[in-house]
Amino acid sequence: MVERMPRVCKDYFLGFWDYETPKVMVVKNKKLGVIYRGVQFLVITYFIWYVFISQKAYQDSETRPESSVYTKMKGTALQGDHVLDMVEYVRPLEGGDVISTILRREVTHNQRQGTCAEHFTVPSANCSKDADCISGEVNVDGNGQRTGRCVPYYNQTFKTCEIQTWCPIEDYPALAEAINFTVYIKNAIHFPKFKVLRGNIKPNKRNGQKYLNKCHYNEKKQPYCPIFRLGYIAEQAREKFSELCRTGGVIGVFINWKCDLDLDPSECTPTYSFRRLDLRKNLPSSGYNFRFAKYYSKDGEEFRTLIKAFGIRLDVIVHGHAGRFSIIPTIINTVTAMTSVGICSIICDWIMLTFIDKNDIYSDRKFDDGFLNSVLGPTLGAHFGFCPSTTQLIQITNSSSSFDYLTSVVLGQKTKRAPRGPPGPSLGNPGLK
């Protein structure tokens, strides 16, 4: 065993430098042929239809463009005898990629610093005696610091704890709704890799401004008019406008640019989609609202009007993808497609050597040792009168006594009889045992 170790190591070292080449073998099996052609068809279809046609793998692409957004709201709303315009209900006034519009207001007039009854909806605000109100305590959900007194709640029969704050506490009158307000969204996008600049407004020097003053967006009829009714936005986001007026909400306006620069530049137009972004469930955090105040002085005393506004906040989000033909990705993906076809042979070889009858025969034909078949096989055939199979030759070489004897045969040192000792495996011929 020890004596054979150098020879085994030498065989492994020399075998490392052997060259292996696939052996072409035609297998007359219809089931295997159907599987082979079927897998080929699936691989080729995948690369032609999905990779090259759908994903345009022959193009060089850019997915992080530079973008700018400008928004402007228009419309008027009537509240009692007062007419509200965009200065009253739009935040911020200068526009940008985030804009909000007030749909409903809760107004508390003439607030001033003092003491008053806490709002009855605040937890633990209701009381029956002064001992129920701890002086100096501040409720996180309340409106001020408690004085320690239990006072009547304005003109009601119940009582709440008195607090030090801006008084009186908010009142809840309803304001007018504005379903016909319009928002103008101007977007420009730049693909620096391809030096392409596009806008969502079609250039028209003569009647451009006149066209925008009377158009509304329509995907088929007026795709270059980025003016949207708030009612249309709520409808596309699958939201009820009346519910948005009650609780408010955040809606995402998605502008998607998918440009094939191999075509005419006029084909590079955006598509718009709308989706509710905040939680829709009946949770305390659902909806969208904010507070702001208007301050003024009267007889040397400071007052304010507190406004709690409910409305729609629009977040404009721009996505862009542009592609143009390039020889480098075309070559890379073509070579990948041609290489991937080789998986068909791997799958079919595995099926052939594992599940099909006579897989031992296929294995003998498939895996061939060049030295055994080209040198040792013909030599033994000439010496013993028959040519053993590859499997028999491998079994012989694994036996030390038979291997030494066969080596002498190959080198021309023919003997009449094999040396004594443990017999090697039979070749299926009585002449060699």
N, C-alpha and C positions, 0 to 999 in steps of 0.2 A: 504493500500500500504506500509506504514511504517512498519507494523507488519510483512509483508512478506519478507522484506529486509534481516533480519538475516538468514531466511530459504534459500533464494536464494544464499546468500554468502556461506552458509554451503554446499548447493548442488554443487556449482561450485568448492569448495575446495575438496569435496569428489570425484567429477567427475574427478578431475585432476589425481587422483591415479587409475582410471579405466584402465584396460588393453583392448586394441583393437586388434582383430585378424581378418584377412580377412575371408570372408564367401565364400565358394566354391558353385557356382551356375552354372549349365549347361543351356545354352541358345540355344535352337534349332532354330538357324537362320543361313542359309547358307551364306548370304552376310557378316554377321559379322564374321563368321568362316573363310571365304576366306581372309578378311582383316587381321584378327588375324594371320593366318599362313603366309600371305605375308609379314607382318611387321617382324615376327619372322625370316623368311628366309633372309630378307635384313640385319637385325642386325647380325645374325650368319655369313652370307657371309662377311660382312664388317670386323668382327674381325678375321675370319680365313684367308681370302685372303689378306686384306690390313695390319691389325695390326700385325699378326703373320708371314705371308709369305713375304709380301713386306717390311714392316718396321722392321721385326725381333725383335718383342717386347720381345721375350724370352731371349734376349742377354743383357749383360752389355756392354755399349759402351763408347768410348772415341773419342772426336771430336777436341781436341786441342793438336796435337802431336808436338814434337820438330823436326825441320827440318833444313838442311843446303844445300846450293846451290853453285855450282862452275861452271863457264862458261868459254869457250875459243873459240875464233874465228880463222878460218883458211881460206886462199885463197890469191890469188894475182890478181892485176888489173894493166892494162897497160894504161898509160896516155902519149900519144906522145912517146917520147924516154925514159920515166921514168917508172920503175916498182915499184908499191906500194905493200908493204906487211902489215901484221897485225899491225906492229908498227905505220904505217902511218894512218890507218883508224879505229882502235879500241880504244874506250874509255869506261871504264878505262882498262889499260893493264892487271891488276891482276885478272880481272873477279869478278863475284859476282852475286847477284840475279837481278841486273840491268846492262845491257851492251848495248852499242850503236855502230853502225857501220856507217861510212861515205860513202854515195853513190854518192854524188856530191859535188864539191867544187867551191866556188867563191873566187879567189885569187887576191890580190892586192900586187904587188911586190914593194920593195924599198920605203916604206913609211918613212917619217921623219917629225919632228915637223916644222911647217911653216904655210903659208897662201895659200889657194886655193879656187876654186869655190865650193860652196855647191852643192850637188847632186840635179839634176833637179826634182827628184820625191818627194823631201821634200816639204810639204805644205808651201806656201808663199815664196819659195826660188827664184822663177823667178822674174826678175826685169828689168827695162829699164833705171833707173837713180839711183844715190847714195841716193837720198831722200827716195827710197823704202826700203832701208836697214838701220835699226836702230843700231847704234854702241853699242856693249855690250849686245845685246839681244841674248838669248839662246833659240832655239826652242827645245821643248821636243823630237820631232821626228827627229831632225837634228843631225849633227855630230860634232858641235863645236860652239864657240862664234863668232858672227858676228863683222866684223871690221867697217862696215858702208860704204863699197865700193861695187859698182855693176861692176862685171868683166865678160869678155867672158867665156863661159863654154868650156874650153879646145879648141878644134879645131872646135867647132860648131859656128853657127851664132847668137844664142840667148845668153842671159846673166843670171847669178844667183848671189846671194849675196856672197861676200867673207867671209870666216870663218877662225879662228885660230884653227888648229887641226893637226892630222896626215895626211899628204898629199902624194900622191893623194888619192882621195876617191875611194872606192871599184870599181873594174872592175868585169865583169861577164863572164868569159870564162867557158865553160862547161867541166865537168870531166867525166871519164869513169864510166860506170855502172857495178855493180857486182852482178848479179843474182845467180851466182853459189858459192858465199861464203857460208861456213858452220859454224854452231855454235854447240859446244859440251856442253850439259847441264848435269852435274852430280848432282844427288840428293840423299840424304840419309834421312830417316825419322825414328823417334823413338817414340813408344807408351809406355810411362813409366808405365802406369797402368798395362799393360800386359807384360812388359819387352820384347818387340819385336822390333828388328831393321831390317829395310829393305832398299835396294838400288835399283836404276833403271838400274843397270848393273848386268847382270847375272854372278856370280862368275865362272871364268874359268882360272885356273892357267897356263895351257899350252899355249893356243892360244888366250888369252883375248886381249892383245894389238894388235896382228896381225888382229884379227877380227874387232876391232874398227877402224883400219887404212883404211879399205876398205868398210865399211858398211854405209848405210843410213837408217834412220828410216822408217819402214813400219809397220802399225798397226797389220797386220796379219802375215807377213813373218819374220820381224825382230823387235819385240816389245822391245827387250833388247838393242837396238842400239840407244841411245839418241843423234844422230847427225842429224841435220836438215839443209837442204838447205834454204837459205833466200827466194828463189823463192817458195818453198813448203810452208813456213810459210805465205807468202803473199797470196798464193792461198787458204790456209785453212782459213785465216781471211777474204776472199772474197774481196781482195784489188788488184788493178792493180799495178804491180811492177814499171812500168814506172811512174805512178803518185806519188808513194812513193819516187822515185828518184828526182822528181821535187820539191815536197813540204816537204818531210819527214813525219814521223808519229810514233806513239807510239803503239806498239802491245803487248798485254798481253799473256804470255805463261802460261797456267793453267795446273798444274800437280795435278791430282786427284787420291788419294789413297782411295779405298774402300775395306777393308780387312775383310773377314769372317774367323776369327781365329779358327773356328770349323773345317775348311777344312785344306788341306795340305798347309804349308807356301808358296810353289811355286805358289799357286793360287793368292797370294797377289801381283798384278802387277799394275803399274800406267797407267792411260790413259791421253792423252794430247789433249788439245783444244786451239784454238787461236782466239783472238778477238781484233779488233781495239779499243783502249781506248780513244784516243783524238777525238776532233770534226772533222767530215769529211766535213762540209760545207765550202764554200768559204768565210772564215772569216780571218781577219788579224792575228788572234791567232791560226789558224789551222796549222797542220803540226808540224815538229820538226826540229829545227836548232839551232846552237850555233856558237860563234866566238872564235877563239884563234889566237895567234900571235907567230911568230918566230923572236927573236931579234938578231941583230948582229951589229958590229961596223966596220966602214970603214973610214980611214983617221981621226980617232978621233971623228967621228960623229956617233950617234946611229941611226940605221935604223931598220925597222921591215917589215916582210911580213905578211899581215893580211889575214886570211883564214876564210871564212864563210862556214860552213859545213852543208849539208842537209843529213839526214840519217834516219835509223830505230833504235828506242830505244826499246829494249826487256825488259819487266818487268816480271820476273819469279815469279809466285804466286802459293804456294803449299797449297792444302786442303787435309785433312786426316780424315778418319773415320774407326774405327776398332771396332769389336764386338765379344764377346765370350759368350757362354751359361752360364746363372746364374740362380739359383733357385729362388732368390728373385723377380726379375722382371717378371719371369714366373708366380709365384703365384699371384702377384699383378694384372697383366693383365688378368689372367684367372678369378679371382674373379670379376674384372671389367666387363668382357664379360658376365659372368653369371648374374650379377646384372643388366646389361643393357637390358637383355631380358625382365625384368619386365616392360619396357616401352611399350611393346606390350599390356599388360593388361590395362595400364592407358589409352592408345589411344582408345582401344575398349570399355572400360567402358564409356568414354566420348561420343563416338559415340552412344552407346546403350542408354544412359540417355538423349541424346539431340535430335537425329534425327530419331530414330527408333520408330514406332508406339507402343503404350502401354508402353511408357517409365515410366508412373506413377506406373504401376504394377511392372516393373523391379526395380524401385526405392524402393518400399515397400519390395520386396524380398531381395534387395541388402543390404540396411541399416537396421539392426535389433538391437533393444535394448534388451539386455539379461534380464533385470528386467521386462520390459513390457511383453515380450512374455513367459518367463519361470515362472513368479510369478503372475503378475497381470492378464494376459490373461486367464490362466486356472481357476483362482479364479472367475473371472467374468463369465466364461463359466459355471462353476458349480452353480453359484448363479442365473444367468439369463437364462440359457439354451442355450446360443450361445457364440461363441468366436469372439470378435471383431478383426479387422485388426490392424496393427501397427499404421497406420495413425490415426484411430479412437482413439486409446489409447493415442497417443500424444496430440490430440485435447482435450481429457478429462482432462489430467493432467495439461493443460494450464488454465483450469477454476478452480478458487479457491473453489467454492461450490461443484462442482462435484468431485474435488480432495479430499476434506475432507470426502465426503460421501464414495468414493471408498476406501479411507484409512481405514475407519471403517469396510468396508466389508472385506478387506484383513486381518485385525487384528481380525476378528471373531465377531465383533459387528454388526450383521446383523439387519437392520431395514426394515420395510415394505415399507417405503416411503422416498424419498429424502427430505431434508430440503427445507423449503420455501425460495424463493429468485429467483434471475435470473437463469433460467434453463440453464443447460450445453448443449453442443452439442449433438445431437441425435446420437445414435449408430445404427440407422436403425432397431430398435426393439421396438415395442409399449410398452414393459415392462419397459423401461427406457427412461425418457424424461427430 
